[in-house]
Amino acid sequence: MSYSLSHYFLLLFLSVALLSCSSEQSEESGESNNFRTSESEALDRSNLSPEEIGQHISSTAQQRLGRNLMKAIEKRGFEYAVSYCRLKASEIVDSVAFEQNATVQRVSDKPRNPRNAANDKELEYIQRYQQALAKAEDWDHQIDQTDQRNTFYTPIITQPLCLNCHGELGSDVEDKLYVRIRSQYPQDKAIGYGLTEVRGLWKIQWDRK
């Protein structure tokens, strides 16, 4: 199924705004939130296509991550959210993976955390989405299949909130905030984005049964 940009942004508008951050764990203390919910929330995959499964899991992860990061921003501001994200983002994403019996990752050509760097194949997919977005062309989710596993990819596209931590230095990203970002992520590359640009991919994997 092909997707137009208007369709994509309608879906994105209906979800919670995402402030994409790295999943690296930190030694800093933070709230001891339990992000896992009941296992009954696991998706019934029996009558769903791989695309529908991947969409559901990636949307769930995006909404949960966005909801919790918004709470952190509202509580103490963006500087606090940088530390919160470093400490808690992987726990939030892993809670969705646990519930859905899947692997949930984010990968990027310009990662904040080097462990989220895209491999060669993923870089190709990112470039494909970037070109489609630049030309306002329709696009498809990417689904790779082996005898054992399904792998689903969908783009992460920058929204206004994202630019506070991923936009242009000195205009979108305040100098004081970027000092904080670099203290947490010395190898940061996830900067200099504009609005509605492809910042990376959600990567969802699950066993074929």
MIDOSE-1310 file (N, C-alpha, C; in nm, 2 decimals, decimal comma, always signed):
residues 209
msys	+0,08/-0,12/+0,00/+0,00/+0,00/+0,00/+0,09/+0,12/+0,00; +0,06/+0,22/-0,09/+0,14/+0,34/-0,10/+0,08/+0,44/-0,01; +0,16/+0,53/+0,04/+0,12/+0,64/+0,13/+0,15/+0,77/+0,08; +0,06/+0,87/+0,08/+0,09/+1,01/+0,04/+0,14/+1,08/+0,16
lshy	+0,20/+1,19/+0,14/+0,25/+1,27/+0,26/+0,13/+1,32/+0,34; +0,02/+1,36/+0,28/-0,09/+1,41/+0,36/-0,15/+1,30/+0,45; -0,15/+1,17/+0,40/-0,19/+1,06/+0,47/-0,10/+1,03/+0,59; +0,03/+1,05/+0,56/+0,13/+1,02/+0,67/+0,11/+1,13/+0,78
flll	+0,10/+1,25/+0,75/+0,09/+1,35/+0,85/-0,05/+1,35/+0,92; -0,15/+1,30/+0,86/-0,28/+1,28/+0,93/-0,26/+1,18/+1,04; -0,19/+1,07/+1,01/-0,16/+0,97/+1,11/-0,07/+1,02/+1,22; +0,02/+1,10/+1,18/+0,12/+1,16/+1,28/+0,05/+1,26/+1,37
flsv	-0,04/+1,33/+1,31/-0,12/+1,43/+1,39/-0,20/+1,36/+1,50; -0,25/+1,24/+1,47/-0,34/+1,17/+1,56/-0,26/+1,11/+1,67; -0,13/+1,09/+1,65/-0,04/+1,03/+1,76/+0,02/+1,15/+1,84; +0,08/+1,11/+1,95/+0,14/+1,21/+2,04/+0,27/+1,26/+1,97
alls	+0,30/+1,39/+1,98/+0,42/+1,44/+1,92/+0,54/+1,37/+1,97; +0,64/+1,33/+1,89/+0,75/+1,25/+1,93/+0,88/+1,34/+1,93; +0,94/+1,34/+2,05/+1,07/+1,40/+2,06/+1,17/+1,28/+2,06; +1,23/+1,25/+1,94/+1,31/+1,14/+1,93/+1,45/+1,16/+1,99
csse	+1,49/+1,06/+2,08/+1,61/+1,07/+2,15/+1,68/+0,94/+2,15; +1,80/+0,93/+2,20/+1,88/+0,81/+2,20/+1,83/+0,72/+2,31; +1,87/+0,59/+2,29/+1,82/+0,49/+2,39/+1,93/+0,44/+2,49; +2,04/+0,52/+2,49/+2,16/+0,48/+2,57/+2,12/+0,49/+2,72
qsee	+2,16/+0,40/+2,80/+2,13/+0,41/+2,95/+2,23/+0,50/+3,01; +2,19/+0,56/+3,13/+2,27/+0,66/+3,20/+2,28/+0,62/+3,34; +2,39/+0,67/+3,40/+2,40/+0,64/+3,55/+2,32/+0,74/+3,63; +2,26/+0,84/+3,56/+2,18/+0,94/+3,64/+2,06/+0,88/+3,69
sges	+2,01/+0,93/+3,81/+1,89/+0,88/+3,87/+1,77/+0,94/+3,80; +1,66/+0,88/+3,81/+1,54/+0,93/+3,75/+1,42/+0,86/+3,81; +1,30/+0,90/+3,76/+1,18/+0,84/+3,81/+1,18/+0,69/+3,78; +1,13/+0,61/+3,88/+1,12/+0,47/+3,87/+0,99/+0,43/+3,81
nnfr	+0,96/+0,48/+3,69/+0,83/+0,45/+3,62/+0,82/+0,31/+3,57; +0,71/+0,25/+3,58/+0,69/+0,12/+3,52/+0,61/+0,14/+3,39; +0,68/+0,13/+3,28/+0,62/+0,16/+3,15/+0,54/+0,04/+3,09; +0,57/-0,08/+3,14/+0,50/-0,19/+3,09/+0,36/-0,20/+3,14
tses	+0,27/-0,24/+3,05/+0,13/-0,25/+3,08/+0,09/-0,40/+3,07; -0,03/-0,43/+3,08/-0,08/-0,57/+3,08/-0,04/-0,64/+2,95; +0,00/-0,77/+2,96/+0,03/-0,85/+2,85/-0,09/-0,86/+2,76; -0,21/-0,84/+2,81/-0,33/-0,85/+2,73/-0,34/-0,74/+2,62
eald	-0,25/-0,64/+2,62/-0,24/-0,55/+2,52/-0,17/-0,60/+2,40; -0,11/-0,72/+2,40/-0,05/-0,77/+2,29/-0,14/-0,79/+2,17; -0,10/-0,75/+2,05/-0,18/-0,75/+1,93/-0,21/-0,89/+1,89; -0,34/-0,92/+1,85/-0,38/-1,04/+1,79/-0,34/-1,03/+1,64
rsnl	-0,24/-1,11/+1,60/-0,18/-1,10/+1,47/-0,25/-1,20/+1,37; -0,34/-1,28/+1,41/-0,39/-1,39/+1,33/-0,45/-1,34/+1,20; -0,51/-1,23/+1,19/-0,58/-1,19/+1,07/-0,52/-1,06/+1,01; -0,40/-1,03/+1,05/-0,33/-0,90/+1,01/-0,22/-0,93/+0,92
spee	-0,19/-0,83/+0,83/-0,08/-0,84/+0,74/+0,05/-0,80/+0,81; +0,17/-0,83/+0,76/+0,29/-0,78/+0,83/+0,29/-0,63/+0,84; +0,24/-0,56/+0,73/+0,24/-0,42/+0,73/+0,15/-0,36/+0,85; +0,03/-0,42/+0,87/-0,05/-0,38/+0,98/+0,01/-0,40/+1,11
igqh	+0,08/-0,52/+1,13/+0,14/-0,55/+1,25/+0,25/-0,44/+1,28; +0,34/-0,42/+1,18/+0,45/-0,32/+1,20/+0,40/-0,18/+1,23; +0,29/-0,14/+1,16/+0,23/-0,01/+1,18/+0,18/+0,00/+1,33; +0,11/-0,10/+1,37/+0,06/-0,10/+1,51/+0,17/-0,08/+1,61
isst	+0,27/-0,17/+1,60/+0,38/-0,17/+1,70/+0,46/-0,03/+1,70; +0,49/+0,01/+1,58/+0,57/+0,14/+1,57/+0,49/+0,26/+1,62; +0,36/+0,26/+1,59/+0,27/+0,37/+1,64/+0,26/+0,37/+1,79; +0,24/+0,25/+1,84/+0,23/+0,23/+1,99/+0,36/+0,28/+2,06
aqqr	+0,48/+0,24/+2,00/+0,61/+0,29/+2,06/+0,62/+0,44/+2,05; +0,58/+0,49/+1,93/+0,60/+0,64/+1,91/+0,50/+0,72/+2,01; +0,38/+0,67/+2,02/+0,29/+0,74/+2,11/+0,33/+0,73/+2,26; +0,38/+0,61/+2,30/+0,42/+0,60/+2,44/+0,55/+0,68/+2,47
lgrn	+0,64/+0,68/+2,38/+0,76/+0,76/+2,40/+0,73/+0,91/+2,40; +0,65/+0,95/+2,30/+0,61/+1,09/+2,30/+0,54/+1,14/+2,42; +0,44/+1,05/+2,47/+0,36/+1,09/+2,59/+0,45/+1,11/+2,71; +0,54/+1,02/+2,73/+0,63/+1,03/+2,85/+0,73/+1,14/+2,84
lmka	+0,78/+1,17/+2,72/+0,88/+1,28/+2,70/+0,81/+1,41/+2,72; +0,68/+1,42/+2,67/+0,61/+1,55/+2,69/+0,59/+1,57/+2,84; +0,56/+1,47/+2,91/+0,55/+1,49/+3,06/+0,68/+1,54/+3,12; +0,79/+1,49/+3,07/+0,92/+1,53/+3,12/+0,95/+1,67/+3,09
iekr	+0,92/+1,71/+2,97/+0,94/+1,85/+2,92/+0,85/+1,95/+3,01; +0,72/+1,91/+3,02/+0,63/+1,99/+3,10/+0,67/+2,01/+3,24; +0,74/+1,90/+3,29/+0,78/+1,90/+3,44/+0,90/+1,99/+3,46; +1,00/+1,98/+3,38/+1,12/+2,05/+3,41/+1,19/+2,11/+3,29
gfey	+1,14/+2,10/+3,17/+1,20/+2,17/+3,06/+1,28/+2,07/+2,97; +1,34/+2,13/+2,87/+1,41/+2,05/+2,77/+1,54/+1,99/+2,82; +1,61/+2,07/+2,90/+1,74/+2,02/+2,96/+1,72/+1,89/+3,04; +1,61/+1,90/+3,12/+1,58/+1,78/+3,20/+1,54/+1,66/+3,11
avsy	+1,47/+1,70/+3,00/+1,42/+1,59/+2,91/+1,53/+1,52/+2,84; +1,64/+1,59/+2,81/+1,76/+1,53/+2,75/+1,81/+1,41/+2,84; +1,83/+1,44/+2,97/+1,87/+1,34/+3,06/+1,77/+1,23/+3,08; +1,64/+1,27/+3,09/+1,54/+1,17/+3,10/+1,53/+1,08/+2,99
crlk	+1,55/+1,13/+2,87/+1,55/+1,05/+2,75/+1,66/+0,95/+2,75; +1,78/+1,00/+2,78/+1,90/+0,91/+2,79/+1,87/+0,79/+2,88; +1,81/+0,82/+2,99/+1,79/+0,72/+3,10/+1,67/+0,63/+3,07; +1,56/+0,69/+3,01/+1,43/+0,62/+3,01/+1,39/+0,57/+2,87
asei	+1,44/+0,63/+2,77/+1,38/+0,60/+2,63/+1,39/+0,46/+2,60; +1,50/+0,39/+2,63/+1,51/+0,25/+2,59/+1,41/+0,17/+2,68; +1,39/+0,21/+2,80/+1,29/+0,13/+2,89/+1,15/+0,15/+2,83; +1,12/+0,27/+2,78/+0,98/+0,29/+2,73/+0,96/+0,21/+2,60
vdsv	+1,06/+0,21/+2,51/+1,05/+0,14/+2,39/+1,05/-0,01/+2,41; +1,13/-0,06/+2,51/+1,14/-0,20/+2,54/+1,01/-0,25/+2,60; +0,93/-0,16/+2,67/+0,81/-0,20/+2,73/+0,71/-0,24/+2,62; +0,71/-0,17/+2,50/+0,63/-0,21/+2,39/+0,68/-0,34/+2,33
afeq	+0,81/-0,35/+2,31/+0,86/-0,47/+2,26/+0,82/-0,59/+2,34; +0,83/-0,58/+2,47/+0,79/-0,69/+2,56/+0,64/-0,73/+2,54; +0,56/-0,63/+2,54/+0,41/-0,66/+2,52/+0,38/-0,72/+2,39; +0,45/-0,68/+2,29/+0,42/-0,73/+2,15/+0,51/-0,84/+2,11
natv	+0,59/-0,89/+2,19/+0,68/-1,00/+2,16/+0,76/-0,97/+2,03; +0,82/-0,85/+2,03/+0,89/-0,81/+1,91/+1,02/-0,73/+1,95; +1,10/-0,70/+1,85/+1,22/-0,61/+1,88/+1,18/-0,48/+1,82; +1,20/-0,37/+1,90/+1,17/-0,24/+1,85/+1,29/-0,15/+1,87
qrvs	+1,33/-0,09/+1,75/+1,45/-0,01/+1,75/+1,43/+0,12/+1,67; +1,52/+0,21/+1,69/+1,53/+0,33/+1,60/+1,67/+0,34/+1,54; +1,68/+0,36/+1,41/+1,81/+0,37/+1,35/+1,81/+0,50/+1,27; +1,93/+0,55/+1,25/+1,95/+0,68/+1,18/+2,08/+0,69/+1,11
dkpr	+2,08/+0,77/+1,00/+2,20/+0,80/+0,93/+2,28/+0,91/+1,01; +2,22/+0,98/+1,10/+2,28/+1,08/+1,18/+2,24/+1,06/+1,33; +2,29/+0,95/+1,39/+2,25/+0,91/+1,52/+2,30/+1,00/+1,63; +2,22/+1,02/+1,73/+2,26/+1,08/+1,86/+2,35/+0,99/+1,94
nprn	+2,30/+0,86/+1,94/+2,38/+0,76/+2,01/+2,44/+0,67/+1,90; +2,57/+0,65/+1,89/+2,63/+0,57/+1,78/+2,57/+0,43/+1,78; +2,51/+0,38/+1,89/+2,46/+0,24/+1,88/+2,33/+0,24/+1,80; +2,28/+0,35/+1,76/+2,16/+0,36/+1,68/+2,19/+0,39/+1,53
aand	+2,32/+0,37/+1,49/+2,36/+0,40/+1,36/+2,30/+0,29/+1,26; +2,24/+0,34/+1,15/+2,19/+0,25/+1,05/+2,30/+0,18/+0,97; +2,26/+0,05/+0,94/+2,36/-0,02/+0,85/+2,34/+0,01/+0,71; +2,41/-0,05/+0,62/+2,41/-0,01/+0,48/+2,27/-0,02/+0,42
kele	+2,20/-0,13/+0,44/+2,07/-0,15/+0,39/+1,97/-0,05/+0,44; +1,98/-0,02/+0,57/+1,90/+0,08/+0,63/+1,93/+0,22/+0,58; +2,05/+0,25/+0,56/+2,09/+0,38/+0,50/+2,02/+0,40/+0,36; +2,02/+0,29/+0,28/+1,95/+0,29/+0,15/+1,80/+0,32/+0,17
yiqr	+1,74/+0,26/+0,27/+1,60/+0,29/+0,29/+1,57/+0,43/+0,33; +1,66/+0,49/+0,42/+1,65/+0,62/+0,47/+1,66/+0,72/+0,35; +1,76/+0,69/+0,26/+1,78/+0,78/+0,14/+1,65/+0,77/+0,05; +1,60/+0,66/+0,04/+1,48/+0,64/-0,04/+1,36/+0,72/+0,01
yqqa	+1,34/+0,72/+0,14/+1,24/+0,80/+0,20/+1,27/+0,95/+0,19; +1,39/+0,99/+0,21/+1,43/+1,13/+0,20/+1,40/+1,18/+0,06; +1,43/+1,10/-0,04/+1,40/+1,14/-0,18/+1,25/+1,15/-0,21; +1,18/+1,06/-0,15/+1,03/+1,06/-0,17/+0,97/+1,18/-0,10
laka	+1,02/+1,21/+0,02/+0,97/+1,33/+0,09/+1,00/+1,46/+0,02; +1,13/+1,47/-0,03/+1,17/+1,59/-0,10/+1,09/+1,61/-0,23; +1,05/+1,51/-0,29/+0,97/+1,52/-0,42/+0,82/+1,51/-0,40; +0,78/+1,50/-0,27/+0,64/+1,48/-0,24/+0,58/+1,36/-0,31
edwd	+0,65/+1,26/-0,32/+0,61/+1,13/-0,38/+0,54/+1,04/-0,28; +0,46/+0,95/-0,33/+0,40/+0,85/-0,24/+0,51/+0,75/-0,21; +0,49/+0,68/-0,10/+0,59/+0,58/-0,05/+0,53/+0,46/+0,02; +0,60/+0,35/+0,03/+0,55/+0,23/+0,10/+0,64/+0,21/+0,22
hqid	+0,57/+0,15/+0,32/+0,65/+0,09/+0,43/+0,74/-0,02/+0,37; +0,86/-0,04/+0,43/+0,95/-0,14/+0,38/+0,93/-0,27/+0,47; +0,91/-0,38/+0,41/+0,90/-0,51/+0,48/+1,00/-0,61/+0,43; +1,09/-0,65/+0,51/+1,18/-0,76/+0,47/+1,15/-0,88/+0,54
qtdq	+1,15/-1,00/+0,47/+1,11/-1,12/+0,52/+1,21/-1,23/+0,50; +1,23/-1,31/+0,60/+1,31/-1,44/+0,58/+1,22/-1,55/+0,63; +1,27/-1,67/+0,63/+1,18/-1,78/+0,67/+1,15/-1,77/+0,82; +1,23/-1,70/+0,90/+1,22/-1,69/+1,04/+1,15/-1,56/+1,09
rntf	+1,18/-1,45/+1,02/+1,15/-1,32/+1,08/+1,09/-1,22/+0,97; +1,00/-1,13/+1,03/+0,96/-1,02/+0,95/+1,03/-0,89/+1,01; +1,07/-0,80/+0,92/+1,13/-0,68/+0,96/+1,06/-0,56/+0,89; +1,01/-0,47/+0,97/+0,92/-0,36/+0,92/+1,00/-0,23/+0,94
ytpi	+1,00/-0,14/+0,84/+1,06/-0,01/+0,86/+0,96/+0,10/+0,82; +0,96/+0,21/+0,90/+0,88/+0,32/+0,86/+0,96/+0,45/+0,91; +0,95/+0,56/+0,83/+1,03/+0,67/+0,86/+0,99/+0,75/+0,99; +1,09/+0,81/+1,05/+1,07/+0,91/+1,16/+1,09/+1,04/+1,10
itqp	+0,99/+1,13/+1,10/+0,99/+1,26/+1,03/+0,98/+1,37/+1,14; +1,07/+1,47/+1,12/+1,08/+1,57/+1,22/+0,95/+1,66/+1,22; +0,91/+1,69/+1,34/+0,79/+1,78/+1,37/+0,84/+1,90/+1,45; +0,76/+2,00/+1,47/+0,81/+2,12/+1,54/+0,88/+2,09/+1,67
lcln	+0,82/+2,01/+1,75/+0,88/+1,98/+1,88/+1,02/+1,92/+1,87; +1,04/+1,84/+1,77/+1,17/+1,77/+1,75/+1,29/+1,87/+1,73; +1,25/+1,99/+1,67/+1,36/+2,08/+1,63/+1,42/+2,15/+1,76; +1,36/+2,14/+1,87/+1,42/+2,20/+1,99/+1,55/+2,13/+2,03
chge	+1,56/+2,00/+1,99/+1,68/+1,92/+2,02/+1,75/+1,87/+1,89; +1,69/+1,88/+1,78/+1,75/+1,83/+1,66/+1,75/+1,93/+1,54; +1,72/+2,05/+1,57/+1,72/+2,15/+1,46/+1,85/+2,22/+1,45; +1,85/+2,34/+1,39/+1,97/+2,42/+1,37/+2,02/+2,49/+1,50
lgsd	+2,15/+2,47/+1,52/+2,21/+2,54/+1,63/+2,19/+2,69/+1,63; +2,17/+2,75/+1,74/+2,16/+2,89/+1,75/+2,02/+2,95/+1,71; +1,94/+2,87/+1,64/+1,81/+2,92/+1,60/+1,70/+2,83/+1,67; +1,71/+2,70/+1,63/+1,61/+2,61/+1,69/+1,66/+2,56/+1,83
vedk	+1,79/+2,52/+1,83/+1,85/+2,46/+1,95/+1,93/+2,56/+2,02; +1,89/+2,60/+2,15/+1,96/+2,69/+2,23/+2,10/+2,64/+2,26; +2,19/+2,73/+2,27/+2,33/+2,70/+2,30/+2,34/+2,62/+2,43; +2,27/+2,67/+2,53/+2,28/+2,61/+2,66/+2,23/+2,47/+2,66
lyvr	+2,12/+2,45/+2,58/+2,07/+2,31/+2,57/+2,16/+2,22/+2,49; +2,23/+2,27/+2,39/+2,32/+2,18/+2,32/+2,44/+2,15/+2,40; +2,48/+2,23/+2,49/+2,59/+2,20/+2,58/+2,55/+2,08/+2,66; +2,42/+2,08/+2,71/+2,37/+1,96/+2,78/+2,36/+1,84/+2,69
irsq	+2,32/+1,85/+2,57/+2,31/+1,74/+2,48/+2,45/+1,68/+2,46; +2,55/+1,76/+2,43/+2,68/+1,71/+2,41/+2,74/+1,65/+2,53; +2,70/+1,69/+2,65/+2,75/+1,63/+2,77/+2,70/+1,49/+2,79; +2,58/+1,47/+2,74/+2,52/+1,34/+2,74/+2,55/+1,25/+2,62
ypqd	+2,57/+1,31/+2,51/+2,60/+1,24/+2,38/+2,72/+1,30/+2,31; +2,84/+1,27/+2,36/+2,96/+1,33/+2,30/+2,98/+1,31/+2,15; +2,92/+1,20/+2,09/+2,93/+1,17/+1,95/+2,81/+1,21/+1,87; +2,73/+1,30/+1,93/+2,61/+1,34/+1,86/+2,62/+1,39/+1,72
kaig	+2,54/+1,33/+1,63/+2,53/+1,38/+1,49/+2,39/+1,42/+1,46; +2,29/+1,41/+1,55/+2,15/+1,43/+1,52/+2,11/+1,58/+1,54; +2,17/+1,66/+1,45/+2,15/+1,81/+1,46/+2,14/+1,86/+1,32; +2,08/+1,98/+1,31/+2,08/+2,05/+1,18/+1,96/+2,01/+1,10
yglt	+1,85/+1,95/+1,15/+1,74/+1,91/+1,08/+1,64/+2,03/+1,06; +1,56/+2,03/+0,95/+1,45/+2,12/+0,94/+1,32/+2,05/+0,96; +1,21/+2,12/+0,94/+1,08/+2,06/+0,96/+1,05/+1,96/+0,85; +0,98/+1,85/+0,88/+0,94/+1,75/+0,79/+1,06/+1,69/+0,71
evrg	+1,16/+1,65/+0,78/+1,27/+1,58/+0,72/+1,28/+1,44/+0,79; +1,33/+1,35/+0,71/+1,35/+1,21/+0,76/+1,47/+1,20/+0,85; +1,44/+1,17/+0,98/+1,55/+1,17/+1,08/+1,60/+1,02/+1,10; +1,53/+0,93/+1,06/+1,57/+0,79/+1,08/+1,45/+0,70/+1,05
lwki	+1,46/+0,58/+1,11/+1,35/+0,48/+1,09/+1,32/+0,41/+1,22; +1,19/+0,37/+1,23/+1,15/+0,27/+1,33/+1,17/+0,14/+1,26; +1,24/+0,05/+1,34/+1,27/-0,09/+1,29/+1,20/-0,19/+1,38; +1,10/-0,26/+1,33/+1,03/-0,36/+1,41/+1,05/-0,50/+1,36
qwdr	+1,09/-0,59/+1,44/+1,11/-0,73/+1,40/+1,03/-0,82/+1,49; +0,98/-0,93/+1,43/+0,91/-1,03/+1,50/+0,92/-1,16/+1,43; +0,90/-1,27/+1,50/+0,92/-1,41/+1,44/+0,79/-1,44/+1,36; +0,82/-1,51/+1,25/+0,71/-1,56/+1,17/+0,67/-1,70/+1,22
k	+0,54/-1,71/+1,25/+0,49/-1,84/+1,31/+0,37/-1,88/+1,24
